[in-house]
Amino acid sequence: MQDSGETDEVNPDATQRPLETLPADMLVYLLGSRYCETDRLSNFAWSTFGKIPQGWTLVQAIVD
């Protein structure tokens, strides 16, 4: 599949779903990766983004 090049939809009202409501086949995408040293980056991530409200605000902060 190829990226269309169009900008992503903006939805400031988007919410974050609780983990237990996600389909089981999606959970594999939330696991750590050998391409990202999660054990080394988790403290940075929590200190930088841990106090930001969940949902669109958090995603936008990470992107920015």
N, CA, C and O atoms as a GROMACS GRO file, in nm:
protein
  256
    1MET      N    1   0.084  -0.117   0.000
    1MET     CA    2   0.000   0.000   0.000
    1MET      C    3   0.089   0.124   0.000
    1MET      O    4   0.194   0.126   0.065
    2GLN      N    5   0.049   0.225  -0.071
    2GLN     CA    6   0.128   0.346  -0.084
    2GLN      C    7   0.055   0.462  -0.017
    2GLN      O    8  -0.068   0.471  -0.023
    3ASP      N    9   0.130   0.551   0.046
    3ASP     CA   10   0.074   0.669   0.111
    3ASP      C   11   0.021   0.764   0.005
    3ASP      O   12   0.088   0.790  -0.095
    4SER      N   13  -0.099   0.816   0.027
    4SER     CA   14  -0.161   0.906  -0.072
    4SER      C   15  -0.096   1.044  -0.071
    4SER      O   16  -0.111   1.119  -0.168
    5GLY      N   17  -0.026   1.079   0.035
    5GLY     CA   18   0.035   1.211   0.044
    5GLY      C   19  -0.057   1.315   0.103
    5GLY      O   20  -0.015   1.428   0.130
    6GLU      N   21  -0.184   1.279   0.123
    6GLU     CA   22  -0.279   1.373   0.181
    6GLU      C   23  -0.254   1.385   0.332
    6GLU      O   24  -0.206   1.291   0.396
    7THR      N   25  -0.287   1.502   0.387
    7THR     CA   26  -0.267   1.521   0.530
    7THR      C   27  -0.364   1.436   0.609
    7THR      O   28  -0.472   1.402   0.561
    8ASP      N   29  -0.325   1.402   0.732
    8ASP     CA   30  -0.410   1.322   0.820
    8ASP      C   31  -0.528   1.406   0.869
    8ASP      O   32  -0.519   1.529   0.878
    9GLU      N   33  -0.635   1.339   0.900
    9GLU     CA   34  -0.753   1.404   0.956
    9GLU      C   35  -0.719   1.464   1.092
    9GLU      O   36  -0.646   1.403   1.170
   10VAL      N   37  -0.770   1.582   1.121
   10VAL     CA   38  -0.752   1.645   1.252
   10VAL      C   39  -0.882   1.627   1.331
   10VAL      O   40  -0.989   1.664   1.284
   11ASN      N   41  -0.870   1.570   1.450
   11ASN     CA   42  -0.988   1.547   1.533
   11ASN      C   43  -0.953   1.574   1.679
   11ASN      O   44  -0.921   1.482   1.754
   12PRO      N   45  -0.957   1.702   1.721
   12PRO     CA   46  -0.922   1.735   1.859
   12PRO      C   47  -1.010   1.668   1.964
   12PRO      O   48  -0.973   1.664   2.081
   13ASP      N   49  -1.124   1.615   1.925
   13ASP     CA   50  -1.213   1.548   2.020
   13ASP      C   51  -1.186   1.398   2.030
   13ASP      O   52  -1.256   1.327   2.102
   14ALA      N   53  -1.085   1.349   1.958
   14ALA     CA   54  -1.052   1.206   1.962
   14ALA      C   55  -1.015   1.167   2.106
   14ALA      O   56  -0.948   1.242   2.176
   15THR      N   57  -1.058   1.050   2.146
   15THR     CA   58  -1.031   1.002   2.282
   15THR      C   59  -0.942   0.878   2.277
   15THR      O   60  -0.925   0.816   2.172
   16GLN      N   61  -0.887   0.845   2.391
   16GLN     CA   62  -0.805   0.725   2.402
   16GLN      C   63  -0.890   0.616   2.464
   16GLN      O   64  -0.952   0.635   2.569
   17ARG      N   65  -0.893   0.501   2.399
   17ARG     CA   66  -0.974   0.389   2.450
   17ARG      C   67  -0.897   0.312   2.556
   17ARG      O   68  -0.775   0.297   2.544
   18PRO      N   69  -0.966   0.264   2.658
   18PRO     CA   70  -0.900   0.181   2.759
   18PRO      C   71  -0.844   0.053   2.696
   18PRO      O   72  -0.905  -0.004   2.606
   19LEU      N   73  -0.731   0.010   2.743
   19LEU     CA   74  -0.662  -0.107   2.690
   19LEU      C   75  -0.754  -0.229   2.684
   19LEU      O   76  -0.752  -0.304   2.586
   20GLU      N   77  -0.833  -0.250   2.787
   20GLU     CA   78  -0.917  -0.370   2.792
   20GLU      C   79  -1.031  -0.370   2.690
   20GLU      O   80  -1.096  -0.472   2.671
   21THR      N   81  -1.055  -0.256   2.624
   21THR     CA   82  -1.160  -0.252   2.522
   21THR      C   83  -1.107  -0.275   2.381
   21THR      O   84  -1.185  -0.284   2.286
   22LEU      N   85  -0.976  -0.285   2.366
   22LEU     CA   86  -0.918  -0.305   2.234
   22LEU      C   87  -0.930  -0.451   2.191
   22LEU      O   88  -0.925  -0.541   2.275
   23PRO      N   89  -0.947  -0.475   2.061
   23PRO     CA   90  -0.951  -0.613   2.012
   23PRO      C   91  -0.815  -0.682   2.039
   23PRO      O   92  -0.710  -0.620   2.026
   24ALA      N   93  -0.820  -0.808   2.075
   24ALA     CA   94  -0.699  -0.882   2.110
   24ALA      C   95  -0.595  -0.880   1.998
   24ALA      O   96  -0.475  -0.875   2.026
   25ASP      N   97  -0.638  -0.883   1.872
   25ASP     CA   98  -0.540  -0.886   1.762
   25ASP      C   99  -0.468  -0.753   1.744
   25ASP      O  100  -0.373  -0.747   1.666
   26MET      N  101  -0.508  -0.648   1.812
   26MET     CA  102  -0.440  -0.519   1.805
   26MET      C  103  -0.331  -0.506   1.911
   26MET      O  104  -0.241  -0.423   1.896
   27LEU      N  105  -0.338  -0.584   2.015
   27LEU     CA  106  -0.246  -0.570   2.127
   27LEU      C  107  -0.101  -0.591   2.088
   27LEU      O  108  -0.011  -0.532   2.149
   28VAL      N  109  -0.075  -0.673   1.989
   28VAL     CA  110   0.062  -0.698   1.945
   28VAL      C  111   0.131  -0.568   1.901
   28VAL      O  112   0.253  -0.556   1.912
   29TYR      N  113   0.054  -0.472   1.853
   29TYR     CA  114   0.110  -0.346   1.807
   29TYR      C  115   0.147  -0.252   1.922
   29TYR      O  116   0.208  -0.148   1.899
   30LEU      N  117   0.111  -0.288   2.042
   30LEU     CA  118   0.143  -0.206   2.159
   30LEU      C  119   0.264  -0.258   2.235
   30LEU      O  120   0.308  -0.197   2.332
   31LEU      N  121   0.319  -0.370   2.191
   31LEU     CA  122   0.436  -0.428   2.256
   31LEU      C  123   0.562  -0.352   2.220
   31LEU      O  124   0.568  -0.282   2.119
   32GLY      N  125   0.664  -0.366   2.304
   32GLY     CA  126   0.793  -0.307   2.275
   32GLY      C  127   0.850  -0.365   2.146
   32GLY      O  128   0.806  -0.471   2.100
   33SER      N  129   0.946  -0.297   2.090
   33SER     CA  130   1.004  -0.339   1.963
   33SER      C  131   1.156  -0.347   1.976
   33SER      O  132   1.217  -0.272   2.053
   34ARG      N  133   1.216  -0.436   1.903
   34ARG     CA  134   1.362  -0.443   1.905
   34ARG      C  135   1.424  -0.322   1.834
   34ARG      O  136   1.544  -0.300   1.844
   35TYR      N  137   1.343  -0.246   1.763
   35TYR     CA  138   1.391  -0.127   1.694
   35TYR      C  139   1.387  -0.002   1.781
   35TYR      O  140   1.437   0.103   1.742
   36CYS      N  141   1.327  -0.014   1.899
   36CYS     CA  142   1.316   0.098   1.991
   36CYS      C  143   1.350   0.046   2.131
   36CYS      O  144   1.284  -0.046   2.180
   37GLU      N  145   1.449   0.103   2.192
   37GLU     CA  146   1.492   0.056   2.324
   37GLU      C  147   1.398   0.111   2.431
   37GLU      O  148   1.429   0.209   2.500
   38THR      N  149   1.282   0.046   2.444
   38THR     CA  150   1.178   0.094   2.534
   38THR      C  151   1.227   0.102   2.679
   38THR      O  152   1.184   0.191   2.753
   39ASP      N  153   1.314   0.012   2.720
   39ASP     CA  154   1.363   0.017   2.857
   39ASP      C  155   1.446   0.143   2.882
   39ASP      O  156   1.452   0.191   2.995
   40ARG      N  157   1.510   0.196   2.780
   40ARG     CA  158   1.591   0.317   2.794
   40ARG      C  159   1.510   0.444   2.773
   40ARG      O  160   1.547   0.550   2.824
   41LEU      N  161   1.402   0.435   2.698
   41LEU     CA  162   1.324   0.555   2.664
   41LEU      C  163   1.200   0.576   2.750
   41LEU      O  164   1.141   0.684   2.747
   42SER      N  165   1.159   0.476   2.827
   42SER     CA  166   1.033   0.488   2.901
   42SER      C  167   1.038   0.600   3.005
   42SER      O  168   0.939   0.671   3.021
   43ASN      N  169   1.148   0.616   3.076
   43ASN     CA  170   1.156   0.724   3.175
   43ASN      C  171   1.145   0.861   3.108
   43ASN      O  172   1.076   0.949   3.158
   44PHE      N  173   1.212   0.878   2.995
   44PHE     CA  174   1.202   1.003   2.920
   44PHE      C  175   1.058   1.028   2.876
   44PHE      O  176   1.006   1.139   2.891
   45ALA      N  177   0.994   0.926   2.822
   45ALA     CA  178   0.857   0.940   2.772
   45ALA      C  179   0.763   0.979   2.885
   45ALA      O  180   0.682   1.070   2.869
   46TRP      N  181   0.772   0.912   2.999
   46TRP     CA  182   0.682   0.943   3.111
   46TRP      C  183   0.708   1.083   3.165
   46TRP      O  184   0.613   1.155   3.197
   47SER      N  185   0.835   1.122   3.177
   47SER     CA  186   0.864   1.256   3.231
   47SER      C  187   0.824   1.366   3.134
   47SER      O  188   0.787   1.475   3.177
   48THR      N  189   0.830   1.339   3.005
   48THR     CA  190   0.797   1.439   2.904
   48THR      C  191   0.647   1.446   2.877
   48THR      O  192   0.593   1.555   2.860
   49PHE      N  193   0.581   1.332   2.872
   49PHE     CA  194   0.442   1.327   2.827
   49PHE      C  195   0.344   1.275   2.931
   49PHE      O  196   0.223   1.274   2.906
   50GLY      N  197   0.391   1.233   3.047
   50GLY     CA  198   0.306   1.168   3.146
   50GLY      C  199   0.196   1.253   3.206
   50GLY      O  200   0.097   1.200   3.255
   51LYS      N  201   0.212   1.386   3.201
   51LYS     CA  202   0.111   1.473   3.262
   51LYS      C  203   0.018   1.536   3.159
   51LYS      O  204  -0.069   1.616   3.194
   52ILE      N  205   0.036   1.500   3.034
   52ILE     CA  206  -0.050   1.554   2.927
   52ILE      C  207  -0.177   1.471   2.920
   52ILE      O  208  -0.171   1.348   2.926
   53PRO      N  209  -0.293   1.536   2.907
   53PRO     CA  210  -0.418   1.461   2.898
   53PRO      C  211  -0.417   1.362   2.782
   53PRO      O  212  -0.359   1.389   2.677
   54GLN      N  213  -0.481   1.248   2.802
   54GLN     CA  214  -0.487   1.145   2.699
   54GLN      C  215  -0.572   1.191   2.582
   54GLN      O  216  -0.648   1.287   2.593
   55GLY      N  217  -0.557   1.122   2.471
   55GLY     CA  218  -0.635   1.152   2.351
   55GLY      C  219  -0.554   1.236   2.253
   55GLY      O  220  -0.432   1.225   2.246
   56TRP      N  221  -0.624   1.318   2.177
   56TRP     CA  222  -0.561   1.397   2.071
   56TRP      C  223  -0.449   1.486   2.124
   56TRP      O  224  -0.345   1.500   2.060
   57THR      N  225  -0.469   1.546   2.240
   57THR     CA  226  -0.369   1.636   2.297
   57THR      C  227  -0.236   1.564   2.317
   57THR      O  228  -0.130   1.619   2.286
   58LEU      N  229  -0.240   1.443   2.368
   58LEU     CA  230  -0.119   1.364   2.390
   58LEU      C  231  -0.052   1.328   2.257
   58LEU      O  232   0.069   1.343   2.242
   59VAL      N  233  -0.129   1.280   2.164
   59VAL     CA  234  -0.073   1.243   2.034
   59VAL      C  235  -0.008   1.363   1.967
   59VAL      O  236   0.102   1.352   1.913
   60GLN      N  237  -0.075   1.477   1.970
   60GLN     CA  238  -0.019   1.598   1.908
   60GLN      C  239   0.109   1.642   1.976
   60GLN      O  240   0.202   1.687   1.909
   61ALA      N  241   0.117   1.630   2.110
   61ALA     CA  242   0.238   1.666   2.183
   61ALA      C  243   0.355   1.577   2.141
   61ALA      O  244   0.467   1.625   2.125
   62ILE      N  245   0.329   1.448   2.124
   62ILE     CA  246   0.434   1.355   2.081
   62ILE      C  247   0.479   1.389   1.939
   62ILE      O  248   0.599   1.388   1.911
   63VAL      N  249   0.386   1.417   1.850
   63VAL     CA  250   0.421   1.451   1.713
   63VAL      C  251   0.503   1.580   1.707
   63VAL      O  252   0.602   1.589   1.635
   64ASP      N  253   0.459   1.678   1.786
   64ASP     CA  254   0.530   1.807   1.787
   64ASP      C  255   0.668   1.794   1.844
   64ASP      O  256   0.741   1.893   1.852
   0.00000   0.00000   0.00000
